[in-house]
Amino acid sequence: MTYEKLALGSPCICVGKSSPFAFHEFVTPVDLQNECFVTYKGEFTNALLRTYFSKNRVVIRSNNIEIIRKAIKDGVGISFAFEEIFKNDADVQNGDIIIVPMKNY
């Protein structure tokens, strides 16, 4: 069995177009201290929440990407992603969801 990298990327947040973070060049964990999250059930998200956001409220935790996508667009909360995975997403392409890089994580 062999392994190879599929993509390289850094953690980002996904926000709706009306989010105050939509026009930020980047965000830090400190910027997100009081934010609510809508998250995908997975190790990457669990690790970020445990490490940096243990006091934040998670309003939705699901494996259904459509529920998460709608919650982000409706401003219910923000989510985490890797830019490489979502940069070609239809909601990102049409501007309904904005990807903002994370720094200092």
Protein Blocks (a to p, Z undefined) as FASTA:
>chain_A
ZZddfbdcdddddddfkbfklmgfbdcfklmmmpccdddddfklmmmmmmmmmmbccfbd
cfblklmmmmmmnopaccdddfklmmmgmklmnopaccdddehZZ
